[in-house]
Amino acid sequence: MDYLSELYTRLRAAAPGMELRQNEPMSRHVTFKVGGPAALMALPKTVGEAGLALRTAAELGIEPFFLGNGSNLLVADEGYPGFVVRLAGEFDQVREVNRRLWAGGGVLLSRLANAALDRGLTGLEFASGIPGSVGGAVTMNAGAYSGELCQVVESVTVMDRQGNVSRMSNAACDFAYRHSAFEDGKRLILSARFALQPGDRAEIKAKMDDLNARRKEKQPLEWPSAGSTFKRPQGHFAAALIDQCGLKGLRVGGAQVSEKHAGFIVNAGGATCADILALMEEIRQRVFQATGVALEPEVRLLR
Ligand SMILES: Cc1cc2nc3c(=O)[nH]c(=O)nc-3n(C[C@H](O)[C@H](O)[C@H](O)COP(=O)(O)OP(=O)(O)OC[C@H]3O[C@@H](n4cnc5c(N)ncnc54)[C@H](O)[C@@H]3O)c2cc1C
């Protein structure tokens, strides 16, 4: 029996209530809607189940991949021959504790921003249109319209691969532009606490509506994508460079540089991961030749 089958058997026996999926199509879990199956996926609903999944995997020498909402992720067409963990159940809750918002790692930012709005708390308006989960957004230090997760995260509760839980302060998270200490994939983000300020509900709502309208106007939200394909290079904007090189509309198979926003590659129908990677490479080469700027992918690749 291989290690993953052994992991499946052990988890099935030890936690019959935990959802486990074998050969789970990853195209269902990423906003690009591409990618082959993950060999094994666990969807723990509690800290106990998450601990069991990670500890058992560690005993078998298996390193799990932590999946959020898949909105910054590409998965190889051949799939991922490993173990994926995606938070469910209690990790999808938002609570208020001493005027701090606490959110599980699986909560979507849109829900979190709405929970802040309901309570008249300001600070998360910028995040309401980012289609990530708390875990993915903290990992990426996601940001928009001059806001970044690092400005509002007070602390993050994590689980290491042995199942030990600890809390990390904002300073310990090593936040920088689209970077955090969690990028090495060694800790599962269970939850985060957010420090927000009391604000006026109508003003918070108006700001969220305005930012979301701007997003809708500028971004190809009607097509599957993973948002901005490349990071912002120092002193430049990736979209402007790509546009300047005349690459809007450029296609490889079903992957296309969006006509609406050159920073986005969209799945214009039937794209494969290979199409998207080939288009990314073509863009990188053409932009480098024309401008001397080396674009760096923001989107993560799981293979
Ligand atoms: C239409 C569109 C618009 C977007 N706009 C923006 C934007 O304005 N600003 C911006 O910054 N991004 C944007 N993005 C990209 C994306 O939404 C963000 O990067 C988001 O933070 C990713 O979160 P996720 O939950 O989808 O993470 P995933 O894509 O699932 O994963 C991203 C990384 O986080 C890790 N991760 C996920 N969950 C956990 C966890 N619980 N514990 C540990 N590690 C974890 C993964 O292993 C991976 O390395 C956009 C994407 C789309 C599709």
The ligand as an SDF file (V2000), in Angstrom:
LIG
                    3D

 53 58  0  0  0  0  0  0  0  0999 V2000
  -10.9110   38.0590   -9.7700 C   0  0  0  0  0  0  0  0  0  0  0  0
   -9.7570   38.0720   -8.8050 C   0  0  0  0  0  0  0  0  0  0  0  0
   -9.3710   39.2710   -8.2230 C   0  0  0  0  0  0  0  0  0  0  0  0
   -8.2890   39.2810   -7.3070 C   0  0  0  0  0  0  0  0  0  0  0  0
   -7.9420   40.4640   -6.7530 N   0  0  0  0  0  0  0  0  0  0  0  0
   -6.9210   40.5050   -5.8590 C   0  0  0  0  0  0  0  0  0  0  0  0
   -6.5340   41.7260   -5.2300 C   0  0  0  0  0  0  0  0  0  0  0  0
   -7.1360   42.7790   -5.4430 O   0  0  0  0  0  0  0  0  0  0  0  0
   -5.4880   41.7020   -4.3720 N   0  0  0  0  0  0  0  0  0  0  0  0
   -4.8110   40.5560   -4.0780 C   0  0  0  0  0  0  0  0  0  0  0  0
   -3.8830   40.5910   -3.2720 O   0  0  0  0  0  0  0  0  0  0  0  0
   -5.1570   39.3740   -4.6570 N   0  0  0  0  0  0  0  0  0  0  0  0
   -6.1800   39.3150   -5.5350 C   0  0  0  0  0  0  0  0  0  0  0  0
   -6.5250   38.1310   -6.1190 N   0  0  0  0  0  0  0  0  0  0  0  0
   -5.7360   36.9160   -5.8290 C   0  0  0  0  0  0  0  0  0  0  0  0
   -6.2480   36.0900   -4.6360 C   0  0  0  0  0  0  0  0  0  0  0  0
   -7.6390   36.3080   -4.4050 O   0  0  0  0  0  0  0  0  0  0  0  0
   -5.4790   36.4030   -3.3560 C   0  0  0  0  0  0  0  0  0  0  0  0
   -4.1150   36.1080   -3.4870 O   0  0  0  0  0  0  0  0  0  0  0  0
   -6.0250   35.6020   -2.1680 C   0  0  0  0  0  0  0  0  0  0  0  0
   -5.4420   36.0890   -0.9900 O   0  0  0  0  0  0  0  0  0  0  0  0
   -5.7550   34.1060   -2.2560 C   0  0  0  0  0  0  0  0  0  0  0  0
   -6.4980   33.4750   -1.2280 O   0  0  0  0  0  0  0  0  0  0  0  0
   -7.0310   31.9700   -1.3980 P   0  0  0  0  0  0  0  0  0  0  0  0
   -7.7510   31.6220   -0.1620 O   0  0  0  0  0  0  0  0  0  0  0  0
   -7.7900   31.8340   -2.6550 O   0  0  0  0  0  0  0  0  0  0  0  0
   -5.6590   31.1960   -1.4510 O   0  0  0  0  0  0  0  0  0  0  0  0
   -5.1910   29.9880   -2.3930 P   0  0  0  0  0  0  0  0  0  0  0  0
   -5.1550   30.4520   -3.8070 O   0  0  0  0  0  0  0  0  0  0  0  0
   -5.9890   28.7800   -2.0980 O   0  0  0  0  0  0  0  0  0  0  0  0
   -3.6990   29.7920   -1.8640 O   0  0  0  0  0  0  0  0  0  0  0  0
   -2.7470   30.8260   -1.9600 C   0  0  0  0  0  0  0  0  0  0  0  0
   -1.5760   30.4920   -1.0430 C   0  0  0  0  0  0  0  0  0  0  0  0
   -2.0320   30.5240    0.3150 O   0  0  0  0  0  0  0  0  0  0  0  0
   -1.7780   29.2730    0.9610 C   0  0  0  0  0  0  0  0  0  0  0  0
   -2.8960   29.0130    1.8970 N   0  0  0  0  0  0  0  0  0  0  0  0
   -4.2170   29.0640    1.6330 C   0  0  0  0  0  0  0  0  0  0  0  0
   -4.9310   28.8100    2.7470 N   0  0  0  0  0  0  0  0  0  0  0  0
   -4.0430   28.5500    3.7310 C   0  0  0  0  0  0  0  0  0  0  0  0
   -4.1570   28.2080    5.1170 C   0  0  0  0  0  0  0  0  0  0  0  0
   -5.3440   28.0850    5.7420 N   0  0  0  0  0  0  0  0  0  0  0  0
   -3.0130   28.0160    5.8270 N   0  0  0  0  0  0  0  0  0  0  0  0
   -1.8060   28.1520    5.2390 C   0  0  0  0  0  0  0  0  0  0  0  0
   -1.6230   28.4720    3.9470 N   0  0  0  0  0  0  0  0  0  0  0  0
   -2.7460   28.6790    3.1870 C   0  0  0  0  0  0  0  0  0  0  0  0
   -1.7170   28.2610   -0.1590 C   0  0  0  0  0  0  0  0  0  0  0  0
   -0.9570   27.1240    0.2370 O   0  0  0  0  0  0  0  0  0  0  0  0
   -1.0400   29.0680   -1.2520 C   0  0  0  0  0  0  0  0  0  0  0  0
    0.3490   29.1200   -1.0600 O   0  0  0  0  0  0  0  0  0  0  0  0
   -7.6020   38.0860   -7.0190 C   0  0  0  0  0  0  0  0  0  0  0  0
   -8.0220   36.8770   -7.6020 C   0  0  0  0  0  0  0  0  0  0  0  0
   -9.0920   36.8610   -8.4730 C   0  0  0  0  0  0  0  0  0  0  0  0
   -9.5450   35.5590   -9.0610 C   0  0  0  0  0  0  0  0  0  0  0  0
  1  2  1  0
  2  3  1  0
  2 52  2  0
  3  4  2  0
  4  5  1  0
  4 50  1  0
  5  6  2  0
  6  7  1  0
  6 13  1  0
  7  8  2  0
  7  9  1  0
  9 10  1  0
 10 11  2  0
 10 12  1  0
 12 13  2  0
 13 14  1  0
 14 15  1  0
 14 50  1  0
 15 16  1  0
 16 17  1  0
 16 18  1  0
 18 19  1  0
 18 20  1  0
 20 21  1  0
 20 22  1  0
 22 23  1  0
 23 24  1  0
 24 25  2  0
 24 26  1  0
 24 27  1  0
 27 28  1  0
 28 29  2  0
 28 30  1  0
 28 31  1  0
 31 32  1  0
 32 33  1  0
 33 34  1  0
 33 48  1  0
 34 35  1  0
 35 36  1  0
 35 46  1  0
 36 37  1  0
 36 45  1  0
 37 38  2  0
 38 39  1  0
 39 40  1  0
 39 45  2  0
 40 41  1  0
 40 42  2  0
 42 43  1  0
 43 44  2  0
 44 45  1  0
 46 47  1  0
 46 48  1  0
 48 49  1  0
 50 51  2  0
 51 52  1  0
 52 53  1  0
M  END
$$$$
